[in-house]
Structure formats: C-alpha cells, structure tokens
C-alpha cells in the first residue's frame, strides 16, 4: 500500500502503564519517495540553501522555544520513553544546550588556510578551504533519550545546511515529532527536516540505502547498525552508535561511599537503558564485601515507579518483552552461581527492581552482553592486570571507568583499558554534548558529539588560486 490513510496507524503507549498516549500515521513507498525527492531537490538547488545567518537564527529560536516548554516536553518524554521526570528535565536542558553548541560550532568554524609558496611548485599560489553541507542526511534513532538523541542527529544537519530525514524509534516518535514542529515554528522551511515513519522495515532500509543519501546517522543495536551499514550506497558516509558492556575498575584505596553513589547512578539511571551504563564492576577483593553490601543498600533505596512523578528514581523498561529478558538473564546468572545481593525480581510487567549480582559466571549473558536494564555485576579481583584483561575480553569497546586515589593506578588503567574514553572517579555514563562520544570495535563507527557530528556532515572544499601578484 502506498497511502498512509490505507495503513494501520502507529499507536504509542506509555511503557509504565500501557496507556495509549498518541497515534501517528506511517508513510508508504510513494510518500517516502516524495520526502526523499524533496530533500534531494533542496540540496541540489544551491539557490535554495539557507544562509548561515538564517540557520543560526532558526537554531537560537528553537533553543528558546524548548526552554519555554521545558516541563511539558519533559513530561511527554517521560510518558513516552519511561525515563523519570527528574532525568527527563535534564534531557530537555541538554537538548537546548546542544542546539546552542551547534550555533557556537558553525559561528567559529570557517575552514583552513593551506600552506603555499614553500617550493617552486606552490609559488604564486594561495589556497584555503571552506565547509559545505555534505548532502541529504538519513537518521535512525533510538528510544532511550527520545528528545535529545533526535537533537543530536537533526540539529547538526540543520546547522550545516543538510536536508534531513529522521526515523525515530517506533516506541518513542512523539518527542521527535515535537522537535520537528518546533524547528518549523522557529522558521525552518518545510522539507529541510522531515520525520519519516516507514510502514515497514523494508521501506526503512530502502530509505537508508537510497543513493541520494550522503550521510547516515544511526543510534541503536549493533546487529541493526552493522546490517544497515552494509546496505549503504557507494560514497555514503556514516556514523554508528551502538552499545557496550561498560567496565569499571575499583581499587582498594577508594572512598567507598563516593564510589557507590556514582556507580549506582551510572548503573540504574534510566533503568540501565543507556549504551554506556555501568554493568561490570571489577572490585579489589579487599573491599568487595563492604562495597557490594553498600551498593545493594543504595539500590534498595531507589524508588521504582511512575516516570512522570518527581520522586521516582527508576522508571520502567521500554517493554514487557525487555523486562522479561532482563529477568531471564538474572535468573540464568543466579542459577549458574552468582550471588544475588538485592533485586532479581519484576515489580510489574515493565518495572524491574534494581539488582546487584556478585561473581556471576564469566560466560553468562549478564557478563558478556549488554543488559540494557537495571542490573550491575561485581567481580572481585586480586590482580588489576587480570581485571583489565577481563574488562577487555569482549568484542565491544566504549566508555570505561576507574575509581582510585592513586595516580599511577589510574594511568595504568587508562593506558590498558580497551575503551574510547576512560573516566577517573566518575561513572561510565558521564557525558557532555560537546565531547567526542564514540564506540569502537562492534560498539560503533565514527564519532558522535555535536562538534564532531557537524564536522562529519560537511565536506571541506578547497580553492587554489594562482596569481602573478603572489610572490
């Protein structure tokens, strides 16, 4: 079918209580072709390109509107994605600040001067580069930060002057719709940023692999990301952001209470549904009993429930299927010998009690795969080099952390951990939106973060000028 009116609508439900909170129309093949054709036409016609000053004004107005609607946008995101309101408010603040980052980046980025006149071949010449938009951007996003992830993929495209088609996660399209509408309200002409809700997976793949796409931005599972990368047309650039099984090294000299506070936030924030969420904690055996007891007590204090309530610490998982998967993995770990310090049970169809395991089997799912749930596993070690080797033993590589008061110990971990970023005395899920954020190995491809995404969405175009007046 090619008409959206002939298709079933996409119903959006709250993961906490199953209440329907929205309904959208998917698009069929003819509508998707029209969207892609519009984007390609806008890019192909250089006379229609938006001047940098106009893009800056649109982005500034967009940030202003987001700040004005902070609470309503956060409540909507909490309803849709299940992240507690206190954290969803932070997400909206980050989104507005990320848009300001886009403005700062394009205001201060103007290309480079290339050295000439340094040999006979380059005499009488000057050369410089300027940045141009790369072309049509196709973006596929994830559910866990339904507003800010869209901002990270769409706002850089707007900033650079690239037309963009963005497919949100099917579970959380309402925040994406809200952001696209805010951009248009701020003055972005229609066609420059379009939300695409393909009626089936084949149509989504066709959008991504279309030869008119110049850049593909993906946030989601490793399996899907690498599959879609294999479908890209020749010449299409891409950035893939997948997940990890984030390791933390804890030395014996730490302030245990401080570490517990940090890793509890990093492990149970958004019910563990974060690609760099704390999952594997390698703790010096001298303190492992005290540390695990205190982390279990901290987990027990967290309030699990309605994400729209201001006092909720941990909300639901995105679906009953995911909640059951987490429960199955924990049960498997316990049955294979792990000690359950706390948690280990479903509180509802989608809510799972924050869980602390000790000494899970190294081959269990909980030890080898991204749990994407409120579960952390602690592994005692006697030799930090062995702990580092175990941390590096998986095919994933993203952010890691080390807690210690010893500078040499911290540097030893930094030098030897297989990670793209190592936090010292901070949890693995730390992020600010202007820093590089990238997975390596199976965890991703390319570099995220607002300035880095803007760089990827541009081409650096050089002019070489020969003049008799240049000596």
C-alpha positions in Angstrom: 0.0 0.0 0.0 1.3 3.5 -0.8 -1.2 5.7 1.0 -0.8 6.3 4.7 -4.6 6.5 5.0 -4.8 2.9 4.0 -2.4 1.7 6.7 -2.8 0.9 10.3 -1.8 3.8 12.5 1.2 3.7 14.8 -0.2 3.7 18.3 2.2 5.0 21.0 1.8 3.6 24.5 3.3 4.5 27.9 5.7 1.8 28.9 4.8 2.3 32.6 1.0 1.6 32.5 0.3 0.7 28.9 -1.9 3.7 28.4 -2.2 5.0 24.8 -0.7 8.5 24.6 -0.5 9.1 20.9 -1.2 7.9 17.4 0.6 8.7 14.2 0.3 7.8 10.5 3.2 5.8 8.9 4.2 6.6 5.4 4.2 4.3 2.4 6.5 4.0 -0.5 5.1 6.9 -2.6 5.2 9.3 0.4 8.7 8.2 1.3 9.8 8.8 -2.2 8.3 12.3 -2.1 10.1 13.1 1.1 13.4 11.9 -0.3 12.9 13.8 -3.5 12.1 17.0 -1.6 15.3 16.7 0.4 17.4 15.9 -2.6 15.9 18.8 -4.6 16.6 21.3 -1.8 20.2 20.2 -1.6 20.7 20.0 -5.4 19.4 23.6 -5.9 22.1 25.7 -4.4 20.0 28.8 -4.7 17.6 27.3 -2.1 20.4 26.7 0.5 19.7 28.5 3.8 22.3 31.2 4.6 24.4 30.5 7.7 22.9 33.6 9.4 19.4 32.2 8.9 20.3 28.8 10.2 21.8 30.4 13.3 18.6 32.4 13.9 16.4 29.3 13.5 18.5 27.3 15.9 18.6 30.1 18.5 14.8 30.4 18.3 14.5 26.6 18.6 16.5 26.6 21.8 14.4 29.4 23.2 11.2 27.6 22.5 12.5 24.4 24.0 13.4 26.2 27.2 10.0 27.8 27.3 8.3 24.4 27.1 10.8 22.6 29.3 8.3 21.0 31.6 5.7 19.9 29.1 8.4 18.4 26.8 10.0 16.6 29.7 6.7 15.1 30.9 5.9 14.0 27.4 9.3 12.3 27.0 8.9 10.6 30.4 5.5 9.3 29.5 6.8 8.0 26.1 10.2 6.6 27.0 9.9 5.8 30.7 12.8 7.9 31.9 12.0 9.5 35.3 10.9 13.1 35.2 13.9 14.4 37.1 16.2 13.0 34.4 13.9 13.9 31.5 14.1 17.5 32.7 17.9 17.3 32.4 17.4 15.7 28.9 15.4 18.7 27.7 18.0 21.1 29.2 20.8 19.2 27.4 18.8 19.4 24.2 18.5 23.2 24.3 22.2 23.5 25.2 23.1 21.1 22.4 21.4 23.4 19.9 23.4 26.3 21.3 26.5 24.1 20.7 25.5 23.9 17.1 25.4 27.7 16.8 28.8 28.0 18.5 30.3 25.5 16.2 29.1 27.0 12.9 29.9 30.5 14.1 33.5 29.6 14.8 34.2 27.1 12.0 35.4 28.7 8.8 37.9 26.3 7.1 41.6 26.5 6.9 44.5 28.1 5.0 46.7 25.6 3.2 50.4 26.4 3.1 51.7 27.5 -0.3 54.7 29.4 -1.7 57.0 26.9 0.1 58.6 25.4 -3.0 58.7 26.1 -6.7 55.5 24.1 -7.4 53.5 26.1 -4.9 54.9 29.5 -5.8 52.5 32.2 -6.9 49.6 30.4 -5.2 47.3 30.7 -2.2 44.9 28.1 -1.0 42.1 27.9 1.5 39.2 25.7 2.4 35.6 26.3 3.3 32.9 23.9 4.6 29.8 22.9 2.6 26.9 20.6 3.6 27.6 17.0 2.6 24.1 16.4 1.3 20.9 14.6 2.4 21.2 13.1 5.8 19.2 9.9 6.8 19.0 9.3 10.6 17.7 6.4 12.5 17.3 6.9 16.2 16.8 5.0 19.5 14.1 5.2 22.2 16.2 5.8 25.4 16.7 9.6 25.0 13.7 10.3 22.8 14.2 14.1 22.5 17.9 14.6 22.9 19.0 11.9 20.6 16.9 13.4 17.8 18.5 16.8 18.6 22.0 15.2 18.2 21.1 13.8 14.8 18.9 16.6 13.4 20.2 19.8 14.8 23.7 19.3 13.3 22.1 18.7 9.9 20.2 21.9 10.2 23.3 23.8 11.4 25.3 22.6 8.4 22.5 23.1 5.9 21.8 19.4 5.1 18.2 18.3 4.5 17.5 15.5 6.9 15.0 12.6 7.1 14.8 11.2 10.6 13.2 7.9 11.7 12.6 7.8 15.4 12.2 4.6 17.4 8.7 3.2 16.9 8.2 3.3 20.7 9.0 7.0 21.0 8.1 9.0 17.9 6.2 11.8 19.7 9.3 13.6 21.0 10.7 13.6 17.5 7.5 15.0 16.1 7.6 17.7 18.8 11.2 18.7 17.9 10.5 18.8 14.1 7.4 21.0 14.8 9.5 23.3 17.0 12.1 23.7 14.2 9.4 24.7 11.8 7.9 27.1 14.3 11.3 28.7 14.7 11.4 29.3 11.0 12.9 26.3 9.3 11.2 25.9 5.9 9.4 22.6 5.4 11.4 19.9 3.7 14.6 20.6 5.5 13.8 18.4 8.4 11.2 15.6 8.0 10.1 12.9 10.3 9.9 9.6 8.4 7.7 6.8 9.8 8.1 4.0 7.3 5.3 1.5 7.2 7.6 -1.5 7.3 11.3 -2.4 7.9 12.0 -2.9 4.2 10.9 0.7 3.4 13.2 1.9 6.3 16.1 0.0 4.8 15.3 1.5 1.4 15.4 5.0 2.8 18.8 4.4 4.4 20.3 2.7 1.3 19.0 5.3 -1.2 21.9 6.6 -3.4 20.7 10.2 -2.7 21.7 9.9 0.9 25.1 11.4 1.6 25.3 10.7 5.3 23.7 8.0 7.5 23.4 8.6 11.3 22.4 5.6 13.4 21.8 5.1 17.1 20.7 1.6 18.2 21.7 -2.0 18.3 24.9 -3.4 16.9 23.0 -6.0 14.9 20.9 -3.5 13.1 23.6 -0.8 12.7 26.1 -3.0 11.0 23.4 -4.6 8.8 22.3 -1.1 7.6 25.9 0.0 7.0 26.3 -3.0 4.7 23.3 -1.7 2.6 24.6 1.9 2.1 25.1 3.2 -1.4 28.7 3.7 -2.5 30.0 7.0 -1.2 27.6 7.3 1.7 29.4 8.3 4.9 28.0 7.1 8.2 28.3 7.2 12.0 27.0 4.3 14.1 26.5 4.4 17.8 25.8 1.1 19.4 26.2 -0.2 23.0 28.8 -1.6 25.3 29.1 -3.7 28.5 30.8 -0.9 30.4 33.6 -2.0 32.8 34.5 -0.2 36.0 37.8 -0.9 37.9 37.6 -0.1 41.7 40.8 0.0 43.7 41.2 -0.8 47.4 42.0 2.8 48.4 38.8 4.5 47.4 36.1 6.3 49.4 33.6 3.5 49.1 30.6 5.7 49.8 31.6 8.1 47.0 32.0 5.2 44.5 28.7 3.7 45.5 26.9 6.9 44.9 28.5 7.3 41.4 28.1 3.7 40.2 24.5 3.5 41.5 23.7 6.5 39.3 25.6 5.1 36.4 24.1 1.7 36.6 20.5 2.4 37.5 19.9 5.7 35.7 17.0 5.3 33.2 16.7 1.6 34.4 20.1 0.9 32.9 18.9 1.7 29.4 21.9 3.7 28.4 24.6 2.5 25.9 27.4 3.3 28.4 25.6 2.3 31.6 27.7 0.8 34.3 27.4 -3.0 34.0 30.6 -4.8 35.1 32.4 -3.7 38.2 35.8 -5.2 38.9 36.4 -4.6 42.6 39.5 -5.2 44.7 38.8 -8.3 46.8 39.9 -6.5 50.0 36.8 -4.3 49.8 34.4 -6.3 47.7 32.1 -7.4 50.6 31.7 -3.9 52.0 31.3 -2.4 48.6 28.7 -4.9 47.4 26.7 -4.5 50.6 26.7 -0.7 50.3 25.7 -0.8 46.6 22.9 -3.2 47.4 21.6 -0.8 50.1 21.8 2.1 47.7 19.8 0.1 45.1 17.2 -0.7 47.7 16.6 3.0 48.4 15.7 3.8 44.8 12.1 4.4 44.2 10.8 2.5 41.2 7.6 3.5 39.6 5.7 6.2 37.5 8.3 8.1 35.5 6.1 11.2 35.5 6.3 11.6 39.3 9.0 13.9 40.6 10.2 11.5 43.3 10.7 8.5 41.0 14.3 7.3 40.7 13.9 4.4 38.3 11.2 4.0 35.7 10.1 1.1 33.6 11.9 -0.7 30.8 10.6 0.1 27.4 8.5 -3.0 27.0 7.4 -6.2 28.8 9.5 -8.2 26.5 12.6 -6.4 27.5 11.7 -6.7 31.2 11.3 -10.4 30.9 14.6 -10.7 29.0 16.4 -9.0 31.9 14.6 -11.3 34.4 15.7 -14.3 32.4 19.4 -13.2 32.3 19.4 -12.5 36.1 17.9 -15.9 36.8 20.4 -17.6 34.5 23.3 -15.8 36.4 22.0 -16.9 39.8 21.4 -20.5 38.7 25.0 -20.6 37.4 26.4 -19.5 40.8 26.1 -15.7 41.1 25.2 -14.2 44.5 22.1 -12.1 44.4 22.7 -9.2 46.8 19.4 -7.4 46.0 16.7 -7.2 43.4 16.3 -10.0 41.0 12.5 -9.6 40.5 9.9 -8.0 38.3 7.8 -5.4 40.1 5.3 -5.2 37.2 5.1 -6.1 33.5 7.8 -3.5 32.7 9.4 -2.4 36.0 12.3 -4.4 37.4 13.9 -4.0 40.8 17.5 -2.6 40.7 19.7 -5.6 41.0 23.2 -6.2 42.3 25.0 -9.5 41.5 28.4 -10.7 42.7 30.7 -13.2 40.9 28.5 -14.1 38.0 29.8 -16.7 35.7 32.1 -15.1 33.1 30.2 -16.9 30.3 26.7 -15.8 31.4 24.7 -13.3 29.3 24.9 -10.8 32.2 28.7 -10.9 31.9 29.1 -10.9 28.1 26.2 -8.9 26.6 24.7 -5.5 27.1 21.9 -6.0 29.7 20.2 -2.6 29.0 18.4 -3.0 32.3 18.9 -2.0 36.0 21.5 -4.7 36.8 25.1 -4.4 37.8 27.5 -7.3 38.3 30.5 -7.2 40.7 33.6 -9.3 40.1 36.3 -9.5 42.8 40.0 -9.3 41.7 43.4 -9.9 43.2 45.5 -8.6 40.3 44.4 -5.5 38.4 46.0 -6.6 35.2 43.8 -9.7 35.3 40.8 -7.5 35.9 41.8 -5.3 32.9 42.2 -8.3 30.7 38.7 -9.5 31.6 37.3 -6.0 31.0 38.9 -6.1 27.5 37.8 -9.7 26.7 34.5 -8.7 24.9 34.2 -7.5 21.3 32.7 -4.2 22.5 34.6 -1.1 23.3 33.0 2.2 24.5 33.4 4.1 27.8 35.0 2.7 30.9 35.9 4.0 34.4 38.4 3.6 37.2 38.0 4.7 40.8 41.2 5.3 42.7 43.2 7.8 44.7 46.4 6.6 43.1 47.6 8.5 40.0 49.8 5.6 38.8 46.9 3.1 39.2 44.6 5.4 37.2 47.1 5.8 34.4 47.7 2.1 34.3 44.0 1.5 33.7 43.8 4.4 31.2 46.7 3.0 29.2 45.5 -0.6 29.1 41.7 -0.5 29.1 40.2 -1.1 25.6 37.9 1.9 25.6 37.3 5.1 23.7 37.1 7.1 26.9 38.1 6.3 30.5 36.5 8.2 33.4 38.6 8.6 36.5 36.4 8.7 39.7 33.3 9.1 37.6 30.8 6.6 36.3 30.9 5.3 32.7 27.7 7.1 31.6 29.1 10.5 32.1 28.7 12.7 29.0 28.5 16.3 28.0 27.3 17.0 24.5 30.4 18.8 23.2 32.8 15.9 23.9 33.6 13.1 21.5 31.3 10.1 22.1 32.1 7.0 20.1 32.1 3.3 20.2 34.9 1.2 18.8 35.1 -2.4 17.6 31.5 -3.7 17.5 30.3 -0.7 19.6 30.2 1.7 16.7 31.8 3.6 13.8 32.7 7.3 13.5 32.5 9.9 16.3 29.4 11.5 17.9 29.1 14.7 19.9 27.8 17.9 18.4 31.0 19.4 17.0 32.1 16.0 15.7 28.8 15.3 14.0 28.8 18.7 12.4 32.3 18.0 11.0 31.1 14.7 9.6 28.1 16.3 7.9 30.3 18.7 5.9 32.8 18.5 3.1 35.9 20.7 3.2 36.2 22.3 -0.2 39.5 23.9 -1.3 40.3 26.7 -3.6 43.8 27.0 -5.1 44.4 30.4 -6.6 47.4 31.3 -8.8 48.2 35.0 -9.1 51.2 36.8 -10.5 50.9 39.2 -7.6 51.7 36.4 -5.1 55.4 36.1 -4.6 
